[in-house]
Amino acid sequence: MMTIQNYVRAQSLQQAYDLCQNRRNRIVAGMLWLRQTGGSVNTAVDLCDLGLDTIEETDDAFVIGAMTPLRKLELHPGFAAYTGGAAARALGDIVGVQFRNLATVGGSVYGRFGFSDVLTLLLALDAEVELYGAGRMTLAQFAELPQTTRDLLVRIYIKKTPGAVAYRAVRIARTDFPVLTCAASRLDGRVRLCVGARPGKAMVLDLTDAAAGDLTPDTVRQLAEQAEKQIPTGSNSRGSAAYRSHLVRVLAERTLSQVGGFGNGD
């Protein structure tokens, strides 16, 4: 059980940032995961008054506020069209609609959870994050920062780069945590494969050179076998390391085939 001593609705990013330099204070968003952690929080800092719950689509990018609910991103027509349905596949099995109406994109990204479908998808899309404090950086760079960072996640940026993205995950039961997540993208000639729930957080393989600028059925099979060897996996209650490594090869082949234009991912 979590206990909260004080609650503040921040009126500026600076105010929220200053409060969060105290390690006993915490940012609260949907509170769906944080409340499970227990412990005592001195001051809960809410960003709901800062207008960060919007998705702005421009000619060349999507700008997603950190307080945007997952459901809002799932249903955004422009984002759905750009990802070719991959967004709905990545978000649609996260617990349930009520949960996704509360859980935020920023909370999913900032937590850098091993089981995160959201992190896997956004890494494949070569997303960038805006931090109040550290500035703007790639999501891949942010994912490697220590969890102790006190910067605020403000927005996520996704450039509209020509190409394709595909997403698949395996779950023991629908709406359960995933056994493995996998996203592949081919954006402006660069080929990426992202695998999460290993059970560690998602990692990225840049396969551009190995693909030699082209994706054929033979190349995809070779890349999937390479991914199985290169991506470390572990065991937990949802699956063994050997099973996860097998899934890496299978899902990599399916998603890479889809972005190569000769498979539907099934």
VENLIN-V561584 format. One record per pair of residues at least 6 apart in sequence whose C-alpha atoms are under 6 Angstrom apart, sorted by sequence separation. I is the first residue (numbers start at 0). GAP is how many residues later the second one is. If there is no record, write none. Layout:
i: {I/I}
gap: {GAP/GAP}
This chain:
i: {9/55/129/184/195/234/256/257/55/128/170/184/194/233/257/54/128/169/170/183/194/232/54/127/169/183/193/108/127/128/169/182/193/254/53/127/168/182/192/253/52/126/168/181/192/51/168/181/191/51/52/53/73/167/180/191/51/52/166/180/191/24/166/179/180/190/23/24/26/27/165/179/190/227/23/24/25/26/27/132/165/179/189/24/25/131/164/130/131/164/227/130/163/227/130/163/130/162/129/162/224/129/161/162/223/128/160/161/89/128/127/223/70/127/223/69/70/126/126/68/1/68/69/219/68/69/68/69/197/1/6/8/67/0/1/2/3/4/5/6/7/8/9/66/67/1/3/4/65/66/65/214/123/178/123/120/123/183/29/183/29/29/119/119/85/94/85/93/82/92/114/119/113/113/113/113/65/112/65/165/64/63/63/62/62/164/61/163/61/60/60/59/60/59}
gap: {6/6/6/6/6/6/6/6/7/7/7/7/7/7/7/8/8/8/8/8/8/8/9/9/9/9/9/10/10/10/10/10/10/10/11/11/11/11/11/11/12/12/12/12/12/13/13/13/13/14/14/14/14/14/14/14/15/15/15/15/15/16/16/16/16/16/17/17/17/17/17/17/17/17/18/18/18/18/18/18/18/18/18/19/19/19/19/20/20/20/20/21/21/21/22/22/23/23/24/24/24/25/25/25/25/26/26/26/27/27/28/28/29/29/29/30/30/30/31/32/33/33/33/33/34/34/35/35/35/36/36/36/36/37/37/37/37/37/37/37/37/37/37/37/37/38/38/38/39/39/40/45/59/59/61/62/70/71/72/72/73/74/74/76/80/80/81/81/82/82/82/82/83/85/86/87/88/88/89/89/90/91/92/93/94/94/95/95/96/97/98/99/99/100}
